[in-house]
Structures are given as C-alpha cells and as structure tokens.
Amino acid sequence: MVLEWLFFFTVLLLPIAAVSGWILGRRELAQLARRREQSTQVATDYFLGLNYLLHDRPDKAIEVFVKALDVESETVETHLALGNLFRRRGEVDRAIRIHQNLVARSTLDLRQRGLALLELGLDYMRSGLFDRAENLFLELLDIGMYQPQALRHLIDIYQQEQDWAKALEYSSRLETVSGENRATERAHFYCEQAQELLDRGARDEAADLLDKALLVDRRSVRASLLSADLAVAGRDFERALQHLKRVELQDIEFLPEMLPRLTKCYRALERPDDFREYLTRLAGLRAGVSATLALGELLAEQDGTDEAKRYIVHELKIRPTIRGIDRFIDYVLGAATDESREDLQVLKETATRLIAGKPTYKCGQCGFAGRALHWQCPGCKSWSTVKPIHGIEGE
C-alpha cells in the first residue's frame, strides 16, 4: 500500500517539476535577454559619447556618459577617468559635474564613493574652492578612506591658506598614518608661526616655537638663523653665535646665509682674533667661496690689501670662481696705475655682469632657480630644497 502511494505522488510531482523547470528557464532567459539589452545599450551610449568627444561636443558627451551610469554602475571607473581628463585639460567645471554625479549615486560601493569624493575634492582645489575641498577630505578621514591622500591634500590647503597650526596637526597625523618622516616640513611650520609672532613683536612666544622646531628637526637651518636673529635683536650676541655655529653641522651649504650674521656678532663683541680663527676654519672646509671672501676682507682690514690679495690668488688656484676673480680685481685696482686701470675696469665690469645675470639659488628637487632664497620652493612646493648654487659661477 505504501509503495502504491509513493508511486502515485511521484507521478503527480513529475508534471509539477516539469512546469517549474520551464518557468525558471523562461525567467533566466528573460534576465539574460535584459542583461544583453543593457550591455548593448551601454556600448551604444559609450560609442555615442566618444563620437561627441571626437566632434568637440564635451557637454553632450557628459550627458551620455552620465546616462550610461544609470544603466550600469560598473562604468564608474570610466567616469572617474573622464573627469580626470577634463581636470588635466583645465576644464574643471566639467570634471566637477561628472564627479558630483558619481557622488550622488546611492549604488556606489564604499571604495567607489571614496574615490569619487577624493577626485571631487581635487576638482575643488583646482578651482580654488578650498572650503569645499577641505570638507570632502575631512569626510574621507571620517569614513577611513584614502587617508594618506586626504591628509596630504589637507596639508596643501592649509599651507596655501597659511594656517600653520592645522598644517602641523595634519602633518603629524600623516606621519602616524603613513609612517613618513615629515620632520623637515613640521619644523618649517613652526618657523612660519614664529616669524608671524616676530613680526608682531612677540619674541618670547616666537622663541618657544623655534625651540620646538629644533626639537622636531635638529637640522633645521631656518630655526637656527631665526633664533640667532632673535638673540641679536635682544643684544645677546654670544647666544646668537651659538645658534649660528650650528649651521655648519646642520647643512654646510647654507654658510652664505650665516656669514653676514656671524660677522655682525663678532664685530659687536669686538673679538677680531676669534673671528679670524673661526673664518679660517670655515674657509678651509672649502664649502663655498663666501667664507673665503669674508676671510679675505678681514685680512685686508688687519694685514693690508697685499696679504688679502695673496690669499685670494692662492684660493683661486685651488677653486676658481667668478666671485673670487671679481674680488681679486678689486684688490688689484687699488694699486693699479692709470695705464692698466682701464683694462682692469673692463674686466671688473665683465665679472660683475656675469655675477648679476646668474641665479644664485636652485631647487634640488625640480630645478627652480632664482636670486632669492625660498624656504619652500615656488615650483614644486618642497621645503628646504632651494640652496645656494655651487661651482665657478656660484659658491
């Protein structure tokens, strides 16, 4: 009896199973057809969009690409690439439209949304809309997406706005997140704050910030020079000398920036012998012609022009420079006869023009060159990369 019932139910279920299979098959075929139709439509839209681009109708192209996004969310990467292309071409408004449309889509996954926020923030930065860009980068920090990139762009914004306190805060956070050493940058941020306080006459507060700069980066030449200037302003020339003598160990290439301050301090203290001894040691390092010229000037004062001339000639044989030749001509002109003076004057004018027409500082990062020292390179925005030029036409 049991076997008969099992047979009965089996026979009964067979047509039901067949009908269910037929229904499921039809449904899968319908879904496949819809996917093919969508794929075909997306391809058609993209070919249409590319056609608009080729015919220099970017607005119509954007409309087509945005429409395609409604159909297929996998096209996000293409939209991001298109937005980047417009931004690189300087068409920031169009880049903003594309990236704003992406951000507004609820179908994006977390990674896609984060990337769209990052790109839109870059659009706003390029447009000078720093407040909007800042908000987007802060949002990325809140959701934990693209944190190193967001922090770098925030630091860039705060530098342009000269908000050094925030630049310091986020530079420290970037060190924590990325493991990068940002000591040089942070020391300059302290120096920028100190300079603002010095301009307002707040010397004690400025001194505290300069101490912090040196704690962050013991090789900060700028902090040493500013500390020396602060000590000179307070007539504390001994302390100023202590700050200045650090420069030799921090970065010997910056001796030309230190020497005029050093001369002022030793003269104020009336210690010519100590000054001569220290200059002799610096010149012996042959890290540039500035120390040689400063020692030559001191020799001319103490021992006469002939002694200074002999010293400069000796140094020119070892390391010839146009500035050294120019100084030698000065010494020779002082004792020249009328007959040779005119020829020497021509040489003097030639050397002066060569010196005047050449940049004296150059960025080791991007090659920017100029005649003034910039602690932050105007070209690549790097810190402490602009230094005095060395060689026959420089130091």
C-alpha positions, 0 to 999 in steps of 0.5 A: 500500500505504501509503495502504491502511494509513493508511486502515485505522488511521484507521478503527480510531482513529475508534471509539477517539476516539469512546469517549474523547470520551464518557468525558471528557464523562461525567467533566466532567459528573460534576465539574460535577454535584459542583461544583453539589452543593457550591455548593448545599450551601454556600448551604444551610449559609450560609442555615442559619447566618444563620437561627441568627444571626437566632434568637440561636443564635451557637454553632450558627451557628459550627458551620455556618459552620465546616462550610461551610469544609470544603466550600469554602475560598473562604468564608474571607473570610466567616469572617474577617468573622464573627469580626470581628463577634463581636470588635466585639460583645465576644464574643471567645471566639467570634471566637477559635474561628472564627479558630483554625479558619481557622488550622488549615486546611492549604488556606489560601493564604499571604495567607489564613493571614496574615490569619487569624493577624493577626485571631487575634492581635487576638482575643488582645489583646482578651482580654488574652492578650498572650503569645499575641498577641505570638507570632502577630505575631512569626510574621507578621514571620517569614513577611513578612506584614502587617508594618506591622500586626504591628509596630504591634500589637507596639508596643501590647503592649509599651507596655501591658506597659511594656517600653520597650526592645522598644517602641523596637526595634519602633518603629524597625523600623516606621519602616524598614518603613513609612517613618513618622516615629515620632520623637515616640513613640521619644523618649517611650520613652526618657523612660519608661526614664529616669524608671524609672532616676530613680526608682531613683536612677540619674541618670547612666544616666537622663541618657544616655537623655534625651540620646538622646531629644533626639537622636531628637526635638529637640522633645521637651518631656518630655526637656527638663523631665526633664533640667532636673529632673535638673540641679536635683536635682544643684544645677546650676541654670544647666544646668537653665535651659538645658534649660528655655529650650528649651521655648519653641522646642520647643512654646510651649504647654507654658510652664505646665509650665516656669514653676514650674521656671524660677522655682525656678532663678532664685530659687536663683541669686538673679538677680531682674533676669534673671528679670524680663527673661526673664518679660517676654519670655515674657509678651509672646509672649502664649502663655498667661496663666501667664507673665503671672501669674508676671510679675505676682507678681514685680512685686508682690514688687519694685514693690508690689501697685499696679504688679502690679495695673496690669499685670494690668488692662492684660493683661486688656484685651488677653486676658481670662481667668478666671485673670487676673480671679481674680488681679486680685481678689486684688490688689484685696482687699488694699486693699479696705475692709470695705464692698466686701470682701464683694462682692469675696469673692463674686466671688473665690469665683465665679472660683475655682469656675469655675477648679476645675470646668474641665479644664485639659488636652485631647487634640488628637487625640480630645478627652480632657480632664482636670486632669492632664497625660498624656504619652500620652493615656488615650483614644486612646493618642497621645503628646504630644497632651494640652496645656494648654487655651487661651482665657478659661477656660484659658491 
